[in-house]
Amino acid sequence: MEYETIRIIQGYAYWFITVLLVFLLYGYIYHLYKSQRSGKIDYEKYARLALDDDLNDALVEKRNNKDEKKES
């Protein structure tokens, strides 16, 4: 292959990957917005997690111990 052909392929690959990553990013943002709006997950309470990380601080959400799975 000639040098110019390789550069053209690199240019098209760059734009394809950029557009693909933009679509994935906007899809993820929409997923987060939809989950927040439907009430499935409240992401705003996780925003304070970095600030309220002391052992005596309140939990973000209580742990569900009904599952019989053991953590390893």
Secondary structure as UniProt FT lines:
FT   HELIX           3..38
FT   HELIX           44..47
FT   TURN            48..51
FT   TURN            55..56
FT   TURN            65..66
//
